[in-house]
Amino acid sequence: MTPFANSPLTRKLSAFVALSKAELNVLERLHQRRRSFVAGRDMVHQGQSDQAAYILSEGWVCSYKIQPDGTRQIVDFQVPGDFLGLRSLLLRTSDHSFEPIVEIEAAEVLKSDLLAAFSDTPRLATAILWAASRDEAMVVEHLVGIGRRDAEARMAHFLLELGSRLALVGMGSRVGYNCPLTQYHLADVLGLSAIHVNRVLRQLREKGLVTFRDGHVSFEDHARLVELAEFDAAYLDQTGPLLK
């Protein structure tokens, strides 16, 4: 088995399909154009066309839209194993921007690379479609959170979701995970003010549920946090491969 079998993307896609050696080799080829990006400088900007997609190998990225009044709405955060700009690659124009939160490593994937991979390995194409569908399901949950959950449940649900996503790629557990996000990042993704984020995190900590301090999220009582958030991880669909 190739060393690439333990990469974040392989771990993620293996939740849907039991990857063969040939499919692992194709994934490895998609990682040939490796690039580094510094924090705080857009790697893809809203409205950009004729650009590549990326596979995130190391670090965290935020995807966001800028409104006409200059305010920012973060759509989601990308972690190792995630695709960046896959939709805009196929639709030709990016409808949002991607900004590294920390220095990152990513593989550049051209449209020709992706289409060749889809043609050569249909099962792998199905797995990537699964990953894109899962991303869409997360955006739906975020919309529900902003529209219907109170601030505590919204925060709890989001932190639990991040934990589940990171656990899938070997970077988190029910105990906790490292997290470079600031309160301003959380404010922009959850539709809260930074002051409100600070207050909610303090309330969750004082209730003995979760602590977010010094770049680390610690689940103090995972079961009660799940109950508070009414968190059902079924939409993440990562219980095991459907295709053998």
Backbone bond lengths (Angstrom), bond angles and torsions (degrees), N, CA, C in turn:
res aa  C-N    CA-C-N  psi(-1)  N-CA   C-N-CA  omega(-1)  CA-C   N-CA-C  phi
1 M - - - 1.465 - - 1.522 109.73 -
2 T 1.318 116.85 135.39 1.454 122.22 -179.13 1.525 111.69 -66.54
3 P 1.353 118.56 148.68 1.478 120.91 176.01 1.527 112.32 -57.97
4 F 1.327 116.00 -23.86 1.463 120.18 -179.87 1.528 111.83 -65.48
5 A 1.341 116.86 -12.98 1.465 120.74 -179.31 1.522 112.43 -61.33
6 N 1.333 118.69 -19.75 1.459 121.50 -179.80 1.524 113.19 -104.37
7 S 1.322 117.80 11.34 1.463 120.17 179.22 1.531 110.29 -69.88
8 P 1.342 117.89 157.68 1.479 119.38 179.83 1.522 113.62 -57.28
9 L 1.345 117.78 -41.47 1.465 119.31 -179.24 1.519 110.89 -65.51
10 T 1.330 116.89 -41.26 1.463 120.04 178.66 1.522 110.98 -62.91
11 R 1.326 116.89 -44.51 1.466 120.27 177.52 1.529 110.91 -58.05
12 K 1.325 115.32 -42.14 1.461 119.79 -177.72 1.532 111.11 -66.81
13 L 1.335 117.27 -52.42 1.458 120.06 -176.61 1.526 111.59 -67.03
14 S 1.328 117.10 -24.17 1.466 120.48 178.87 1.523 112.18 -68.17
15 A 1.337 116.98 -13.58 1.464 120.08 174.13 1.516 111.23 -70.89
16 F 1.342 115.94 -15.49 1.470 119.71 -179.89 1.526 112.37 -111.85
17 V 1.329 116.89 -39.33 1.460 120.22 -175.42 1.525 110.01 -136.73
18 A 1.325 116.52 139.01 1.463 121.38 173.80 1.524 107.31 -77.63
19 L 1.318 116.29 103.60 1.458 121.47 -170.70 1.526 111.79 -73.86
20 S 1.317 115.56 135.77 1.455 121.75 176.89 1.527 109.80 -84.39
21 K 1.328 116.29 169.94 1.462 120.63 177.84 1.524 110.37 -60.98
22 A 1.340 117.06 -40.65 1.466 120.65 179.44 1.529 110.82 -62.97
23 E 1.323 116.45 -40.08 1.471 119.98 179.89 1.522 111.11 -69.69
24 L 1.329 117.00 -37.15 1.467 120.52 175.14 1.525 110.94 -63.29
25 N 1.321 116.93 -37.76 1.458 120.16 178.21 1.523 111.15 -64.51
26 V 1.329 117.34 -38.50 1.463 120.62 177.35 1.532 110.32 -65.27
27 L 1.324 116.92 -43.01 1.466 119.92 177.31 1.527 110.94 -61.04
28 E 1.315 115.92 -39.56 1.463 119.28 179.33 1.526 110.72 -63.71
29 R 1.338 116.73 -38.66 1.469 120.00 178.26 1.526 111.16 -64.86
30 L 1.333 116.62 -32.53 1.471 119.46 178.33 1.526 112.07 -66.99
31 H 1.322 116.98 -14.43 1.470 121.80 -179.45 1.533 113.04 -99.14
32 Q 1.315 117.59 13.15 1.463 119.61 -174.91 1.527 113.13 -68.85
33 R 1.332 117.74 -35.17 1.466 120.80 -177.29 1.529 109.01 -93.78
34 R 1.310 116.21 82.87 1.466 121.08 -176.35 1.525 109.88 -88.15
35 R 1.322 115.04 136.62 1.459 120.60 -179.13 1.520 110.03 -136.61
36 S 1.337 114.90 154.77 1.467 121.42 174.97 1.516 108.40 -112.18
37 F 1.326 116.05 145.73 1.463 121.98 178.37 1.525 108.81 -133.69
38 V 1.327 116.26 140.45 1.463 120.73 -179.58 1.530 109.14 -84.23
39 A 1.302 116.16 158.85 1.461 121.77 178.82 1.525 110.34 -69.39
40 G 1.341 115.19 143.64 1.453 120.57 170.98 1.508 116.40 85.37
41 R 1.322 118.43 -0.15 1.465 121.12 179.70 1.519 108.52 -120.09
42 D 1.343 117.09 121.96 1.465 121.12 -176.02 1.523 111.57 -55.42
43 M 1.332 115.44 132.84 1.460 120.53 172.78 1.522 110.84 -92.58
44 V 1.324 116.46 -25.01 1.464 123.99 172.28 1.517 106.02 -140.07
45 H 1.334 117.31 134.06 1.456 118.39 -179.80 1.523 111.29 -115.18
46 Q 1.298 115.47 153.57 1.456 123.80 -178.72 1.525 110.15 -56.39
47 G 1.337 116.78 128.02 1.450 121.66 -179.80 1.517 114.25 91.75
48 Q 1.341 117.32 -4.45 1.461 120.82 -178.79 1.526 109.95 -71.90
49 S 1.329 116.04 141.77 1.461 120.95 178.70 1.525 109.55 -124.41
50 D 1.327 115.26 167.76 1.468 121.75 178.07 1.524 111.94 53.41
51 Q 1.306 116.63 49.49 1.455 120.31 -179.55 1.516 110.32 -122.63
52 A 1.315 115.18 167.81 1.456 121.60 -178.91 1.526 110.18 -88.91
53 A 1.317 114.96 164.00 1.454 120.96 166.67 1.532 107.23 -94.63
54 Y 1.329 115.65 169.41 1.462 120.29 -179.36 1.519 109.49 -136.32
55 I 1.334 114.80 151.69 1.461 121.83 170.08 1.518 106.25 -111.66
56 L 1.314 117.06 119.38 1.457 121.44 -177.46 1.527 110.14 -77.16
57 S 1.339 115.93 123.38 1.464 121.28 -179.23 1.523 112.31 -101.69
58 E 1.341 116.26 -39.97 1.463 121.56 -179.16 1.521 108.92 -142.63
59 G 1.343 115.80 141.00 1.458 120.57 175.90 1.520 113.19 97.11
60 W 1.334 114.51 -179.37 1.464 122.76 -178.31 1.527 109.90 -122.70
61 V 1.333 115.43 146.65 1.465 122.83 179.70 1.520 107.87 -132.78
62 C 1.334 117.63 148.36 1.465 120.27 170.34 1.520 108.91 -112.21
63 S 1.323 116.16 141.09 1.463 122.11 172.27 1.515 107.00 -105.75
64 Y 1.340 116.66 134.43 1.465 119.35 -172.76 1.522 111.64 -151.34
65 K 1.315 114.40 162.52 1.459 122.64 173.15 1.523 109.07 -121.77
66 I 1.316 115.32 141.61 1.463 121.57 174.58 1.525 108.81 -100.48
67 Q 1.319 115.88 128.89 1.457 121.41 179.11 1.533 110.49 -85.09
68 P 1.344 116.98 162.49 1.473 119.87 -178.84 1.523 114.04 -55.41
69 D 1.345 117.16 -28.90 1.465 119.38 179.92 1.530 112.17 -84.68
70 G 1.339 117.06 3.47 1.456 120.91 177.02 1.520 115.03 92.98
71 T 1.319 117.78 -6.65 1.458 120.05 179.56 1.533 110.17 -75.52
72 R 1.323 115.61 155.55 1.459 121.22 -176.92 1.520 110.70 -114.62
73 Q 1.319 115.42 136.00 1.457 121.37 170.65 1.520 107.67 -117.10
74 I 1.331 116.55 113.88 1.454 119.79 174.78 1.522 108.09 -76.14
75 V 1.330 115.53 127.97 1.459 121.28 -179.48 1.526 110.48 -82.42
76 D 1.332 115.39 -43.35 1.460 119.82 -179.75 1.525 108.72 -168.93
77 F 1.322 114.76 174.75 1.459 121.63 173.15 1.522 108.13 -115.81
78 Q 1.319 115.56 142.26 1.452 120.77 177.67 1.528 108.81 -106.74
79 V 1.327 115.16 138.77 1.460 122.55 -178.98 1.525 107.73 -121.88
80 P 1.335 118.57 167.82 1.468 120.03 -178.60 1.530 112.28 -51.15
81 G 1.341 114.16 136.19 1.458 121.08 -176.67 1.509 113.15 99.54
82 D 1.336 117.86 -10.25 1.462 121.43 -178.98 1.525 111.44 -90.10
83 F 1.331 114.91 150.10 1.458 121.42 170.36 1.531 109.45 -85.11
84 L 1.314 116.18 145.93 1.458 122.42 174.22 1.523 107.79 -119.17
85 G 1.315 116.63 125.52 1.457 120.18 174.51 1.505 115.36 76.09
86 L 1.316 118.07 19.02 1.459 119.79 -179.68 1.525 111.00 -63.01
87 R 1.319 117.05 -43.28 1.461 120.12 -179.25 1.526 111.41 -65.52
88 S 1.327 116.49 -42.30 1.465 119.27 -178.30 1.522 111.55 -69.52
89 L 1.335 116.99 -26.63 1.464 119.96 175.89 1.523 110.08 -64.42
90 L 1.320 116.94 -43.15 1.452 121.07 -178.35 1.531 112.13 -79.21
91 L 1.341 116.87 -28.65 1.465 120.75 179.83 1.526 112.53 -95.37
92 R 1.316 117.21 -1.36 1.472 124.82 172.59 1.520 115.16 80.18
93 T 1.325 119.37 -22.53 1.464 120.92 -179.42 1.523 109.46 -133.92
94 S 1.331 116.36 134.03 1.461 120.31 179.90 1.524 110.03 -79.33
95 D 1.340 116.54 128.10 1.467 120.07 -179.96 1.524 111.73 -94.05
96 H 1.343 117.27 2.90 1.455 120.37 175.25 1.524 108.94 -156.19
97 S 1.321 116.36 172.24 1.463 122.32 -175.72 1.521 110.88 -105.42
98 F 1.335 114.84 159.29 1.459 121.98 175.34 1.522 108.58 -125.52
99 E 1.330 115.60 125.98 1.462 120.99 -179.21 1.531 110.37 -127.73
100 P 1.336 117.78 122.96 1.467 119.30 175.32 1.532 110.96 -63.34
101 I 1.313 116.33 135.32 1.458 121.75 176.86 1.518 110.50 -84.51
102 V 1.332 114.95 -33.63 1.461 123.65 174.99 1.524 106.37 -130.87
103 E 1.315 117.24 173.00 1.466 118.75 174.00 1.523 108.53 -62.24
104 I 1.330 115.74 134.38 1.461 119.84 -173.76 1.522 111.78 -126.86
105 E 1.324 114.33 162.75 1.456 123.17 169.58 1.525 107.01 -119.53
106 A 1.333 115.66 131.58 1.461 119.82 -179.21 1.521 109.58 -145.20
107 A 1.319 115.84 152.60 1.457 121.79 176.51 1.519 108.70 -100.03
108 E 1.318 116.18 128.01 1.461 121.85 177.67 1.521 109.38 -80.04
109 V 1.335 116.68 130.13 1.459 122.07 -178.14 1.529 108.23 -122.13
110 L 1.326 116.89 115.46 1.453 121.51 178.08 1.529 110.17 -80.71
111 K 1.324 115.46 158.33 1.462 119.03 179.68 1.521 110.86 -57.57
112 S 1.323 117.32 -40.83 1.467 120.42 -179.75 1.528 111.42 -62.41
113 D 1.341 116.60 -38.17 1.472 120.45 177.06 1.526 110.70 -61.49
114 L 1.325 114.47 -45.98 1.460 119.59 -175.53 1.523 111.18 -66.81
115 L 1.337 116.67 -44.90 1.466 120.05 -179.25 1.524 111.10 -65.22
116 A 1.343 116.82 -35.98 1.463 119.91 177.00 1.522 110.40 -65.60
117 A 1.334 116.51 -41.54 1.471 120.27 178.46 1.523 110.58 -63.21
118 F 1.328 117.19 -41.08 1.464 120.91 178.38 1.525 110.57 -62.79
119 S 1.336 116.81 -41.01 1.463 121.07 -178.22 1.527 111.24 -68.70
120 D 1.330 116.44 -40.58 1.466 120.61 -174.93 1.525 112.97 -78.07
121 T 1.339 116.99 -31.43 1.469 120.48 -174.13 1.532 109.70 -136.14
122 P 1.335 117.26 82.88 1.473 120.65 -178.25 1.533 113.54 -56.80
123 R 1.330 117.75 -35.12 1.468 119.33 179.00 1.522 110.88 -65.12
124 L 1.324 115.95 -38.10 1.462 119.60 177.11 1.520 110.27 -66.38
125 A 1.328 116.98 -38.78 1.467 120.76 176.12 1.526 110.75 -59.43
126 T 1.330 115.96 -40.92 1.467 120.34 178.05 1.523 110.99 -64.30
127 A 1.334 117.17 -38.49 1.460 121.08 179.13 1.523 111.07 -65.79
128 I 1.326 117.02 -39.74 1.469 120.18 178.10 1.529 110.48 -68.04
129 L 1.337 117.04 -36.46 1.468 120.59 173.83 1.524 110.01 -62.57
130 W 1.344 116.94 -39.54 1.472 120.59 175.59 1.530 110.34 -59.27
131 A 1.342 116.80 -44.75 1.466 120.50 -179.39 1.524 110.66 -61.57
132 A 1.343 116.83 -41.14 1.462 120.38 179.21 1.527 110.82 -66.89
133 S 1.333 116.71 -38.41 1.469 120.78 178.59 1.522 110.57 -66.23
134 R 1.324 116.11 -38.26 1.465 121.40 177.90 1.528 110.24 -64.28
135 D 1.331 117.10 -40.75 1.464 120.37 176.63 1.526 110.65 -60.35
136 E 1.337 116.27 -41.12 1.467 120.25 178.77 1.527 110.59 -64.26
137 A 1.332 117.05 -39.26 1.461 120.62 178.61 1.529 110.88 -62.70
138 M 1.335 117.04 -36.05 1.464 120.23 178.40 1.518 111.16 -67.79
139 V 1.334 117.15 -39.72 1.463 120.27 177.95 1.529 109.89 -62.24
140 V 1.338 116.73 -39.27 1.472 120.45 177.02 1.528 110.25 -60.50
141 E 1.337 116.64 -44.37 1.470 120.03 178.42 1.523 111.25 -62.38
142 H 1.331 116.56 -38.21 1.466 118.98 178.78 1.527 111.18 -64.76
143 L 1.339 116.75 -38.00 1.467 120.14 177.41 1.526 110.74 -64.38
144 V 1.326 116.24 -42.24 1.464 120.28 176.90 1.524 109.74 -61.87
145 G 1.328 116.25 -42.02 1.458 120.24 -179.68 1.510 112.37 -60.08
146 I 1.332 116.13 -48.32 1.463 119.91 -178.85 1.522 111.29 -66.37
147 G 1.345 116.09 -35.55 1.461 119.00 -175.02 1.516 115.32 -85.86
148 R 1.358 117.50 -29.18 1.457 118.75 -168.61 1.528 115.68 -128.69
149 R 1.323 118.88 -19.32 1.463 119.21 -178.04 1.523 110.41 -93.62
150 D 1.343 115.96 144.34 1.455 117.66 174.47 1.530 108.63 -72.43
151 A 1.316 116.92 172.43 1.463 121.45 -169.97 1.529 112.22 -61.38
152 E 1.325 117.94 -41.13 1.464 120.34 -179.51 1.524 111.27 -65.48
153 A 1.329 116.54 -47.27 1.461 120.40 -179.80 1.523 110.62 -65.48
154 R 1.324 116.30 -36.84 1.466 120.82 178.69 1.523 110.91 -61.84
155 M 1.326 115.99 -47.14 1.460 120.89 179.85 1.531 110.59 -65.23
156 A 1.321 116.49 -46.20 1.462 121.05 -178.41 1.520 110.44 -60.19
157 H 1.321 116.47 -45.64 1.471 121.17 -179.11 1.516 110.50 -61.35
158 F 1.322 117.25 -43.22 1.456 121.02 -177.47 1.532 111.41 -66.73
159 L 1.319 117.36 -42.77 1.459 120.33 179.41 1.533 111.33 -66.57
160 L 1.317 116.95 -36.39 1.464 120.53 176.83 1.525 110.93 -67.54
161 E 1.326 116.05 -40.52 1.466 119.50 178.02 1.527 110.89 -61.69
162 L 1.321 117.00 -46.44 1.463 119.89 177.30 1.526 111.05 -58.17
163 G 1.331 116.21 -41.61 1.448 120.02 179.33 1.522 112.35 -61.29
164 S 1.314 116.51 -41.50 1.465 120.68 179.22 1.519 110.91 -66.87
165 R 1.316 116.43 -42.60 1.465 120.49 179.26 1.532 110.91 -62.30
166 L 1.314 116.65 -43.28 1.462 120.47 -178.84 1.525 111.71 -70.65
167 A 1.328 116.58 -35.38 1.469 119.70 177.82 1.521 110.54 -61.22
168 L 1.330 117.35 -35.89 1.455 121.86 -179.10 1.522 111.79 -60.53
169 V 1.333 117.41 -33.75 1.471 120.75 -177.72 1.527 111.54 -104.74
170 G 1.327 116.67 17.44 1.458 121.43 173.79 1.512 114.83 77.61
171 M 1.335 118.07 25.78 1.462 121.30 -176.83 1.522 113.33 -122.14
172 G 1.315 117.76 10.44 1.457 120.88 -179.82 1.517 110.46 -160.87
173 S 1.325 115.49 172.29 1.459 121.09 179.58 1.525 108.75 -156.98
174 R 1.330 116.51 -176.86 1.458 121.04 176.76 1.529 111.47 -69.03
175 V 1.326 116.90 -10.89 1.468 121.00 177.04 1.521 110.91 -83.49
176 G 1.347 117.10 -38.85 1.456 120.15 179.27 1.514 112.04 157.03
177 Y 1.342 115.81 -168.20 1.459 120.90 -177.52 1.527 109.34 -165.25
178 N 1.331 115.06 156.95 1.458 120.82 173.42 1.521 109.25 -75.67
179 C 1.337 115.61 141.33 1.462 119.94 -173.91 1.524 109.82 -148.57
180 P 1.344 118.56 117.49 1.463 121.25 -176.83 1.527 114.27 -86.06
181 L 1.331 117.89 4.70 1.458 120.41 -174.97 1.524 111.64 -71.06
182 T 1.323 115.14 143.88 1.457 121.23 174.47 1.531 109.44 -96.03
183 Q 1.317 115.34 171.91 1.464 119.01 176.39 1.518 111.22 -65.46
184 Y 1.329 117.16 -26.08 1.465 119.97 177.27 1.529 110.59 -70.84
185 H 1.340 116.96 -37.98 1.465 119.59 174.87 1.528 110.21 -61.20
186 L 1.323 116.09 -47.26 1.465 119.88 -179.55 1.520 111.07 -62.18
187 A 1.315 116.46 -38.23 1.468 120.13 178.71 1.523 110.48 -61.76
188 D 1.339 116.77 -43.88 1.461 120.76 -176.04 1.517 113.11 -71.55
189 V 1.321 118.31 -26.53 1.460 119.20 179.15 1.528 111.89 -89.33
190 L 1.338 117.33 -28.25 1.466 120.53 -175.17 1.522 113.70 -98.54
191 G 1.335 116.94 -2.53 1.461 119.48 179.45 1.509 113.01 70.65
192 L 1.336 116.38 34.09 1.461 122.47 178.83 1.521 109.17 -121.78
193 S 1.322 116.88 165.47 1.459 119.90 171.45 1.527 108.86 -82.29
194 A 1.324 116.60 158.39 1.467 120.10 178.61 1.527 110.53 -60.50
195 I 1.334 117.49 -36.46 1.469 121.18 178.20 1.529 110.54 -63.56
196 H 1.343 115.60 -41.40 1.466 120.06 179.42 1.527 110.27 -66.50
197 V 1.331 117.24 -39.49 1.460 121.10 177.22 1.520 110.28 -58.65
198 N 1.332 116.46 -45.64 1.458 121.47 179.30 1.521 110.77 -58.71
199 R 1.316 116.16 -43.10 1.462 121.09 -178.90 1.527 111.48 -66.03
200 V 1.327 116.25 -43.55 1.465 120.48 -178.69 1.525 111.08 -65.67
201 L 1.325 117.23 -42.49 1.466 120.14 178.01 1.527 111.16 -62.27
202 R 1.326 116.12 -38.07 1.464 119.70 177.66 1.525 110.62 -65.52
203 Q 1.324 117.67 -41.72 1.456 121.15 179.62 1.533 111.42 -63.68
204 L 1.318 116.80 -42.37 1.469 120.33 178.85 1.522 110.99 -66.01
205 R 1.329 116.14 -36.29 1.465 120.25 178.04 1.524 110.48 -67.89
206 E 1.335 117.05 -44.50 1.457 120.93 -178.49 1.525 112.18 -66.50
207 K 1.323 117.00 -25.31 1.466 121.27 176.13 1.529 112.03 -82.17
208 G 1.333 116.49 -1.99 1.459 120.58 178.46 1.517 113.79 73.61
209 L 1.345 116.83 29.49 1.462 120.86 -176.11 1.528 112.62 -100.21
210 V 1.322 117.20 -50.31 1.455 121.02 -176.14 1.526 109.20 -155.34
211 T 1.323 115.94 145.23 1.462 122.03 176.27 1.518 108.79 -124.41
212 F 1.326 115.56 129.94 1.465 121.33 176.17 1.524 106.77 -119.03
213 R 1.322 116.10 103.63 1.462 119.90 -174.63 1.534 109.66 -148.37
214 D 1.337 115.26 139.01 1.473 121.87 175.25 1.523 112.35 53.10
215 G 1.331 116.06 43.04 1.452 120.36 175.54 1.516 115.22 73.91
216 H 1.330 117.19 22.00 1.462 119.77 179.65 1.527 110.30 -140.32
217 V 1.328 115.14 133.56 1.467 121.89 174.73 1.524 107.91 -99.01
218 S 1.332 116.91 122.99 1.459 122.41 178.70 1.528 109.08 -116.44
219 F 1.318 116.40 120.47 1.459 120.73 176.26 1.526 108.40 -82.96
220 E 1.309 116.27 109.43 1.464 120.59 -179.42 1.522 111.55 -81.11
221 D 1.329 116.64 -35.02 1.469 121.59 177.23 1.526 106.58 -144.46
222 H 1.323 115.33 85.94 1.457 121.17 -174.27 1.525 111.71 -60.02
223 A 1.315 117.03 -43.31 1.465 120.98 -176.48 1.528 111.63 -62.93
224 R 1.334 117.33 -44.21 1.472 119.65 179.67 1.517 111.48 -69.62
225 L 1.341 117.65 -32.15 1.459 121.02 177.40 1.527 109.90 -66.36
226 V 1.340 116.58 -41.27 1.461 120.98 176.43 1.528 110.39 -60.96
227 E 1.324 116.10 -40.38 1.470 120.87 179.36 1.530 110.46 -65.27
228 L 1.327 116.88 -44.12 1.464 120.37 179.83 1.524 111.04 -61.09
229 A 1.323 116.42 -43.75 1.462 120.78 -175.95 1.523 112.67 -82.22
230 E 1.343 116.94 -10.83 1.468 121.38 -171.10 1.527 108.82 52.36
231 F 1.326 114.37 47.96 1.461 121.42 -173.20 1.520 110.73 -84.59
232 D 1.330 115.87 118.57 1.454 123.06 175.82 1.521 106.67 -120.04
233 A 1.332 116.75 110.40 1.463 121.09 -173.03 1.528 113.40 -77.87
234 A 1.337 118.10 8.95 1.468 119.77 -176.83 1.528 111.55 -58.90
235 Y 1.337 117.59 -33.80 1.469 120.00 -177.43 1.527 112.23 -67.27
236 L 1.348 117.48 -18.87 1.461 121.02 177.09 1.530 111.71 -80.12
237 D 1.331 117.75 -19.88 1.463 123.72 170.15 1.526 112.28 50.97
238 Q 1.329 116.82 53.46 1.471 118.86 -176.54 1.533 112.23 -127.39
239 T 1.338 115.00 36.97 1.470 119.76 -178.12 1.525 112.74 -87.74
240 G 1.315 117.99 -11.41 1.460 119.73 179.49 1.510 111.04 153.27
241 P 1.341 117.73 158.34 1.472 121.05 -174.30 1.524 112.76 -65.13
242 L 1.335 114.77 137.91 1.462 121.10 173.88 1.524 110.82 -88.88
243 L 1.339 116.05 -30.74 1.463 121.08 178.08 1.526 108.56 -103.52
244 K 1.306 116.80 123.06 1.466 121.49 -178.30 1.527 110.30 -92.24
